[in-house]
Amino acid sequence: MKLHELERMNALLITFIFFTAFSVNAQEIDGQVELQTREISPREDIGRRLRLQDVLERALENDARLKQALERLLKREAQYQGSESQFFPKLTAETSQAFATGDRHWLSYFDLSIEEPFFQGGKVLAEKNGLKLKFEEERLRLTETKLDLKQAIQILYVEILNQKELVRFSEEETKELRKTYRAFQNLFETEIIPHHELIRVETLLKKANFTLIEHKETYHYLFSILKEAIGIKETEALELEPFTQLPKLKNSLSFYLARVRKHDPIYRLCELEVKEKGFEKKVLQAERFPHVSLVARWNFHRDIFVDTDRAILGAVGKWNIWDFGRLSSEIKAKTHEMEETRWQALGLVREKENEVRRLFHGARVLKEKIKLIEAGQREREELYKNEKAKLITGERGRRELLASFLKLQSVKRKRLETVTEYRVLVLKLERNAGLMGFREEGR
């Protein structure tokens, strides 16, 4: 009898130790999740609330790529302004004073001249027009850089919204899996389910906890980059819009193609590059004509056999009469280079328009895909509600409820991924169509 009571006491003791161990394990898991949620909870700085559109212009102030494009523009402007001075006279002076052996010890030389180009076959004018086109090209490239910068910031903003929603999904999933883990733990203690099912739920919970931390850290990383790019101050906060707001898409492809042809800098840029090659050809053709300049000079020279002090007025000419076809070959090569540039420009234009077509049709497909996924999400939400009701009535168990919940979360994440992809495509389409522009405030 005593032996039987002793065995019962040992069995109760083992059961108590086993129950205590699982309770401590569950508390540790819950504590880790709650602690990590508190430490990396996404939060914007408290202060004056700003929208992205309100501060997007600030990105122009400190961006390195934009500064480089601006310096290239200023360099071309200086070169163009310098070309205008070729139409004015050029004043030069040369002098020397030296001591020498011989009959005359002191040697003196001084020459002052003023030269005005009179005729150079159109070379100076062609060079000036070529530099003007280079200046206009850099202005267009500066506009392209601004548009690319704005697009990059807005895509970064979409990724931040995506990560914020993923954080919210992960928090819901973690919270639900904690409840499921406690329920499975009770089922295991009553020997209704095997141990491996409890371990499976514990693994899902830790995986959800890891996913939550990953998305929160990614959110903070991207948000810090955005704040630095647009210059958010400590006393300001960026207001994040609801992710459910989808940008509108026009129904007509012709609308976007017409906008691209009218506003995208690449069309004007390609046209200017072809014209620039034409002016380079004219510079070479100008070498066929004599170059004549008017010169006025005062010359003073003292040497052993030289003693002059005179004024000179006349013309200076130079003419490349024959060079065995070298100049003709250069002109012919420049002609082919101009045609090459024209065809290259045509190829770039076609690539641009094909890209617009790809973005437009891709966005339309994703728009319908979002509707399909939303219908599937509503179906999964209804099935999950039914599983909850069946769990209360005892028709279904925790296994079926967990499977339904995980499928619902998978559909939600798929919808979020599709919405993000759709918003990025629309942003790229608007950038190509000239629907995102900066205010013209100086350079």
C-alpha positions as CSV (number, residue, x, y, z in Angstrom):
1,M,0.0,0.0,0.0
2,K,2.8,2.4,0.9
3,L,4.6,1.5,-2.2
4,H,1.5,2.3,-4.3
5,E,1.1,5.7,-2.6
6,L,4.8,6.4,-3.2
7,E,4.4,5.7,-6.9
8,R,1.4,8.0,-7.1
9,M,3.3,10.8,-5.4
10,N,6.2,10.4,-7.8
11,A,3.9,10.5,-10.8
12,L,2.2,13.7,-9.5
13,L,5.6,15.3,-8.9
14,I,6.8,14.5,-12.5
15,T,3.6,15.9,-13.9
16,F,4.0,19.1,-11.8
17,I,7.7,19.5,-13.0
18,F,6.7,18.9,-16.6
19,F,3.8,21.5,-16.4
20,T,6.1,24.0,-14.7
21,A,8.8,23.6,-17.4
22,F,6.3,24.3,-20.3
23,S,4.8,27.3,-18.4
24,V,8.2,28.8,-18.0
25,N,9.1,28.2,-21.7
26,A,5.8,29.9,-22.8
27,Q,6.5,32.9,-20.5
28,E,10.0,33.2,-21.9
29,I,8.7,33.2,-25.5
30,D,6.0,35.8,-24.7
31,G,8.5,37.9,-22.8
32,Q,11.0,37.9,-25.7
33,V,8.3,38.9,-28.2
34,E,7.0,41.7,-26.1
35,L,10.5,43.0,-25.2
36,Q,11.6,43.0,-28.8
37,T,8.3,44.7,-29.9
38,R,8.8,47.5,-27.4
39,E,12.5,48.0,-28.4
40,I,12.0,48.4,-32.1
41,S,8.5,49.7,-32.4
42,P,8.4,52.0,-35.5
43,R,7.8,55.6,-34.5
44,E,8.2,58.9,-36.4
45,D,9.7,61.9,-34.6
46,I,7.1,64.0,-32.8
47,G,6.9,67.6,-34.3
48,R,5.5,69.5,-37.2
49,R,3.7,67.0,-39.5
50,L,4.8,67.1,-43.1
51,R,3.8,65.3,-46.2
52,L,6.3,63.9,-48.7
53,Q,5.2,66.4,-51.4
54,D,5.8,69.3,-49.1
55,V,9.5,68.5,-48.6
56,L,10.4,66.8,-51.8
57,E,12.1,69.9,-53.1
58,R,14.6,69.7,-50.2
59,A,16.2,66.7,-51.9
60,L,17.6,69.1,-54.5
61,E,19.8,70.9,-52.0
62,N,22.3,68.3,-51.0
63,D,22.1,65.4,-53.5
64,A,25.6,64.7,-54.9
65,R,24.4,63.5,-58.3
66,L,22.4,66.7,-58.8
67,K,25.3,68.8,-57.7
68,Q,27.5,67.1,-60.3
69,A,24.9,67.7,-63.0
70,L,24.7,71.4,-62.0
71,E,28.5,71.8,-62.2
72,R,28.6,70.2,-65.6
73,L,25.9,72.7,-66.7
74,L,27.9,75.7,-65.3
75,K,31.0,74.4,-67.1
76,R,29.2,74.3,-70.4
77,E,27.8,77.7,-69.8
78,A,31.3,79.1,-69.2
79,Q,32.5,77.5,-72.4
80,Y,29.6,79.0,-74.4
81,Q,30.2,82.4,-73.0
82,G,33.9,82.1,-73.8
83,S,33.0,81.3,-77.5
84,E,31.3,84.6,-77.9
85,S,34.6,86.4,-77.2
86,Q,36.0,85.0,-80.5
87,F,34.1,87.7,-82.4
88,F,36.0,90.5,-80.7
89,P,39.6,91.6,-81.4
90,K,42.4,89.9,-79.6
91,L,45.1,92.2,-78.1
92,T,48.5,90.6,-77.5
93,A,51.9,92.0,-76.4
94,E,55.4,90.5,-76.4
95,T,58.6,92.0,-74.9
96,S,62.1,91.1,-74.0
97,Q,65.2,92.9,-72.7
98,A,68.6,91.2,-72.6
99,F,72.4,91.7,-72.3
100,A,74.6,90.2,-75.0
101,T,78.3,90.3,-76.0
102,G,79.3,92.0,-79.2
103,D,79.0,95.5,-80.6
104,R,75.6,96.1,-79.0
105,H,75.3,94.9,-75.4
106,W,71.6,95.7,-74.7
107,L,69.0,94.0,-76.9
108,S,65.4,95.2,-76.8
109,Y,62.2,93.8,-78.3
110,F,58.6,94.9,-78.0
111,D,55.6,93.9,-80.1
112,L,52.0,95.1,-79.6
113,S,49.3,93.7,-81.9
114,I,45.6,93.7,-82.2
115,E,43.9,91.1,-84.4
116,E,40.3,90.9,-85.6
117,P,39.1,87.7,-87.3
118,F,37.5,88.8,-90.6
119,F,36.6,85.5,-92.4
120,Q,37.1,81.9,-91.3
121,G,34.6,80.1,-93.4
122,G,31.9,80.0,-90.7
123,K,34.1,78.1,-88.2
124,V,33.7,80.5,-85.3
125,L,29.9,80.6,-85.6
126,A,29.7,76.8,-85.9
127,E,31.8,76.3,-82.8
128,K,29.7,78.8,-80.9
129,N,26.4,77.1,-81.9
130,G,27.9,73.7,-81.1
131,L,28.8,74.9,-77.5
132,K,25.3,76.3,-77.2
133,L,23.8,72.9,-78.0
134,K,26.1,71.3,-75.4
135,F,24.8,73.8,-72.9
136,E,21.2,72.9,-73.7
137,E,22.0,69.2,-73.5
138,E,23.4,69.6,-70.0
139,R,20.3,71.6,-69.0
140,L,18.2,68.7,-70.2
141,R,20.4,66.2,-68.4
142,L,20.0,68.2,-65.2
143,T,16.2,68.0,-65.6
144,E,16.6,64.2,-66.1
145,T,18.6,64.0,-62.9
146,K,15.9,65.8,-61.0
147,L,13.2,63.5,-62.3
148,D,15.3,60.4,-61.5
149,L,16.0,61.7,-58.0
150,K,12.3,62.4,-57.4
151,Q,11.4,58.9,-58.7
152,A,14.0,57.3,-56.5
153,I,12.7,59.1,-53.4
154,Q,9.1,58.2,-54.1
155,I,10.0,54.5,-54.7
156,L,11.9,54.6,-51.4
157,Y,8.7,56.1,-49.8
158,V,6.6,53.2,-51.2
159,E,9.0,50.7,-49.8
160,I,8.7,52.3,-46.4
161,L,5.0,52.1,-46.5
162,N,5.3,48.5,-47.5
163,Q,7.6,47.7,-44.6
164,K,5.2,49.5,-42.2
165,E,2.3,47.3,-43.3
166,L,4.5,44.2,-43.1
167,V,5.3,45.2,-39.5
168,R,1.6,45.5,-38.7
169,F,0.9,42.1,-40.3
170,S,3.8,40.5,-38.4
171,E,2.5,41.9,-35.1
172,E,-1.0,40.5,-35.7
173,E,0.6,37.1,-36.7
174,T,2.8,37.0,-33.6
175,K,0.0,37.9,-31.3
176,E,-2.3,35.2,-32.8
177,L,0.5,32.6,-32.7
178,R,1.1,33.3,-29.0
179,K,-2.5,32.5,-28.3
180,T,-2.3,29.4,-30.4
181,Y,0.9,28.3,-28.7
182,R,-0.8,28.5,-25.3
183,A,-3.8,26.5,-26.6
184,F,-1.6,23.8,-28.1
185,Q,0.4,23.7,-24.8
186,N,-2.8,22.9,-22.9
187,L,-3.7,20.3,-25.5
188,F,-0.3,18.7,-25.1
189,E,-0.5,18.6,-21.3
190,T,-3.8,16.8,-21.6
191,E,-2.2,14.3,-24.1
192,I,-4.6,15.3,-26.9
193,I,-1.8,16.2,-29.4
194,P,1.7,14.8,-29.8
195,H,4.8,16.7,-28.8
196,H,5.9,17.5,-32.4
197,E,2.8,19.5,-33.1
198,L,3.6,21.8,-30.1
199,I,7.2,22.1,-31.4
200,R,5.8,23.1,-34.8
201,V,3.7,25.9,-33.3
202,E,6.7,27.1,-31.3
203,T,8.8,27.2,-34.4
204,L,6.1,29.2,-36.2
205,L,6.0,31.6,-33.3
206,K,9.8,32.1,-33.4
207,K,9.7,32.5,-37.1
208,A,7.0,35.2,-36.8
209,N,9.0,36.9,-34.2
210,F,12.1,36.9,-36.4
211,T,10.0,38.3,-39.4
212,L,8.7,41.0,-37.2
213,I,12.2,42.1,-36.1
214,E,13.4,41.9,-39.7
215,H,10.7,44.2,-41.0
216,K,11.0,46.7,-38.2
217,E,14.8,47.0,-38.7
218,T,14.3,47.4,-42.4
219,Y,11.7,50.0,-41.8
220,H,14.0,52.0,-39.5
221,Y,16.9,51.7,-42.0
222,L,14.8,52.9,-45.0
223,F,13.2,55.7,-43.0
224,S,16.5,57.0,-41.8
225,I,17.7,57.1,-45.5
226,L,14.6,59.0,-46.5
227,K,14.9,61.5,-43.7
228,E,18.5,62.3,-44.6
229,A,17.6,62.6,-48.3
230,I,14.8,65.1,-47.9
231,G,16.2,66.9,-44.9
232,I,13.7,66.2,-42.2
233,K,14.6,68.1,-39.1
234,E,14.4,67.0,-35.5
235,T,11.4,69.2,-34.9
236,E,9.5,67.8,-37.9
237,A,7.9,64.5,-38.7
238,L,7.0,62.9,-42.0
239,E,3.3,61.9,-42.2
240,L,3.0,58.5,-43.9
241,E,-0.1,58.1,-46.0
242,P,-2.4,55.0,-45.8
243,F,-1.0,52.2,-47.9
244,T,-4.5,51.4,-49.2
245,Q,-4.6,54.6,-51.3
246,L,-3.7,53.3,-54.8
247,P,-2.6,55.8,-57.5
248,K,-4.9,56.3,-60.4
249,L,-4.1,54.9,-63.8
250,K,-5.4,56.4,-67.1
251,N,-7.3,54.0,-69.3
252,S,-5.6,55.2,-72.5
253,L,-2.0,54.3,-73.5
254,S,-2.1,57.2,-76.1
255,F,-2.3,59.7,-73.2
256,Y,1.0,58.5,-71.7
257,L,2.7,58.3,-75.1
258,A,1.6,61.8,-76.0
259,R,2.9,63.0,-72.6
260,V,6.2,61.2,-73.1
261,R,6.8,62.7,-76.5
262,K,6.0,66.2,-75.3
263,H,7.7,66.3,-71.9
264,D,10.4,63.6,-71.6
265,P,13.9,65.2,-72.1
266,I,15.3,62.3,-74.1
267,Y,13.4,63.4,-77.3
268,R,14.9,66.9,-77.2
269,L,18.2,65.6,-76.1
270,C,18.5,63.2,-79.0
271,E,17.6,66.0,-81.4
272,L,20.3,68.3,-80.0
273,E,22.9,65.5,-80.2
274,V,22.3,65.1,-83.9
275,K,22.4,68.9,-84.5
276,E,25.7,69.0,-82.5
277,K,27.3,66.5,-84.9
278,G,26.1,68.7,-87.8
279,F,27.9,71.8,-86.4
280,E,31.1,69.7,-85.8
281,K,30.9,68.8,-89.5
282,K,30.6,72.5,-90.4
283,V,33.7,73.2,-88.3
284,L,35.6,70.8,-90.5
285,Q,34.1,72.1,-93.7
286,A,35.3,75.6,-92.8
287,E,38.9,74.4,-93.1
288,R,38.4,74.3,-96.9
289,F,38.2,78.2,-97.0
290,P,41.0,80.7,-96.4
291,H,41.1,82.2,-92.9
292,V,41.7,86.0,-93.0
293,S,42.3,88.4,-90.1
294,L,42.9,92.1,-89.9
295,V,46.0,93.0,-87.9
296,A,47.4,96.3,-86.5
297,R,50.8,96.1,-84.9
298,W,53.5,98.3,-83.4
299,N,57.0,96.7,-83.5
300,F,60.1,98.0,-81.7
301,H,63.4,96.0,-82.1
302,R,67.0,96.8,-81.2
303,D,69.7,94.3,-82.1
304,I,73.1,94.2,-83.9
305,F,71.7,94.3,-87.4
306,V,68.1,95.4,-86.6
307,D,66.9,98.8,-85.5
308,T,63.2,99.2,-86.1
309,D,60.4,101.3,-84.6
310,R,57.4,101.0,-86.8
311,A,53.6,100.5,-87.1
312,I,52.1,97.8,-89.3
313,L,48.6,97.5,-90.6
314,G,47.4,94.7,-92.9
315,A,45.8,91.3,-93.2
316,V,47.0,87.8,-92.2
317,G,45.7,84.8,-94.2
318,K,46.0,81.0,-94.0
319,W,44.6,78.5,-96.5
320,N,44.7,74.7,-96.5
321,I,45.0,74.2,-100.2
322,W,45.9,70.5,-100.4
323,D,46.4,67.8,-97.8
324,F,46.1,64.7,-99.9
325,G,42.5,64.1,-98.9
326,R,42.9,64.1,-95.2
327,L,40.3,66.8,-94.6
328,S,37.8,65.2,-96.9
329,S,38.2,61.9,-95.0
330,E,37.5,63.6,-91.7
331,I,34.4,65.3,-93.1
332,K,33.2,62.0,-94.5
333,A,33.7,60.3,-91.2
334,K,31.9,63.0,-89.4
335,T,28.9,62.6,-91.8
336,H,28.7,58.9,-90.9
337,E,29.1,59.7,-87.2
338,M,26.1,62.1,-87.6
339,E,24.0,59.4,-89.2
340,E,25.1,56.9,-86.5
341,T,23.9,59.4,-83.8
342,R,20.6,59.9,-85.6
343,W,19.9,56.1,-85.7
344,Q,21.1,55.8,-82.1
345,A,18.6,58.5,-81.1
346,L,15.8,56.7,-82.9
347,G,16.7,53.5,-81.0
348,L,16.6,55.3,-77.7
349,V,13.2,56.9,-78.5
350,R,11.8,53.5,-79.4
351,E,13.1,51.9,-76.2
352,K,11.6,54.7,-74.2
353,E,8.2,54.3,-75.8
354,N,8.4,50.5,-75.5
355,E,9.2,51.0,-71.8
356,V,6.1,53.2,-71.4
357,R,4.0,50.5,-73.1
358,R,5.5,47.8,-70.8
359,L,4.8,49.9,-67.7
360,F,1.3,50.7,-68.7
361,H,0.2,47.2,-69.6
362,G,2.0,45.8,-66.6
363,A,0.2,48.2,-64.3
364,R,-3.2,47.3,-65.8
365,V,-2.4,43.6,-65.2
366,L,-1.4,44.3,-61.6
367,K,-4.5,46.4,-61.0
368,E,-6.7,43.4,-62.0
369,K,-4.5,41.1,-60.0
370,I,-5.1,43.2,-56.9
371,K,-8.8,42.8,-57.4
372,L,-8.4,39.0,-57.7
373,I,-6.3,38.8,-54.6
374,E,-8.8,41.0,-52.7
375,A,-11.5,38.6,-53.6
376,G,-9.4,35.7,-52.4
377,Q,-8.7,37.6,-49.2
378,R,-12.4,38.1,-48.5
379,E,-12.9,34.4,-49.0
380,R,-10.1,33.5,-46.6
381,E,-11.4,35.9,-44.0
382,E,-14.8,34.3,-44.2
383,L,-13.4,30.8,-43.9
384,Y,-11.3,31.9,-40.9
385,K,-14.4,33.3,-39.2
386,N,-16.2,30.0,-39.9
387,E,-13.2,28.0,-38.4
388,K,-13.5,30.2,-35.3
389,A,-17.2,29.5,-35.0
390,K,-16.6,25.7,-35.5
391,L,-13.9,25.8,-32.9
392,I,-16.4,27.2,-30.4
393,T,-19.0,24.6,-31.3
394,G,-16.4,21.8,-31.2
395,E,-16.8,20.8,-34.9
396,R,-13.2,21.7,-35.7
397,G,-9.9,21.8,-33.7
398,R,-7.0,24.1,-33.3
399,R,-5.1,22.6,-36.1
400,E,-7.7,23.6,-38.7
401,L,-7.9,27.1,-37.2
402,L,-4.1,27.6,-37.4
403,A,-4.0,26.4,-41.0
404,S,-6.8,28.8,-42.0
405,F,-5.0,31.7,-40.2
406,L,-1.7,31.0,-41.9
407,K,-3.4,30.9,-45.3
408,L,-5.1,34.2,-44.6
409,Q,-1.8,35.8,-43.7
410,S,-0.2,34.5,-46.9
411,V,-3.0,36.1,-49.0
412,K,-2.6,39.4,-47.1
413,R,1.2,39.4,-47.8
414,K,0.6,38.6,-51.4
415,R,-1.8,41.5,-51.8
416,L,0.7,43.8,-50.1
417,E,3.5,42.7,-52.4
418,T,1.3,43.2,-55.5
419,V,0.2,46.7,-54.4
420,T,3.8,47.7,-53.8
421,E,4.8,46.5,-57.3
422,Y,1.8,48.3,-58.8
423,R,2.7,51.6,-57.1
424,V,6.3,51.4,-58.3
425,L,5.2,50.7,-61.9
426,V,2.8,53.7,-61.8
427,L,5.6,55.9,-60.4
428,K,7.9,54.9,-63.2
429,L,5.1,55.5,-65.7
430,E,4.4,59.0,-64.4
431,R,8.1,59.8,-64.4
432,N,8.4,58.9,-68.1
433,A,5.2,60.7,-68.9
434,G,6.3,63.9,-67.3
435,L,3.6,63.8,-64.6
436,M,6.1,64.4,-61.8
437,G,7.8,67.8,-62.2
438,F,9.8,70.1,-60.0
439,R,9.0,73.8,-59.6
440,E,11.2,76.0,-61.8
441,E,13.1,78.0,-59.2
442,G,16.5,79.0,-60.6
443,R,18.9,76.2,-61.3
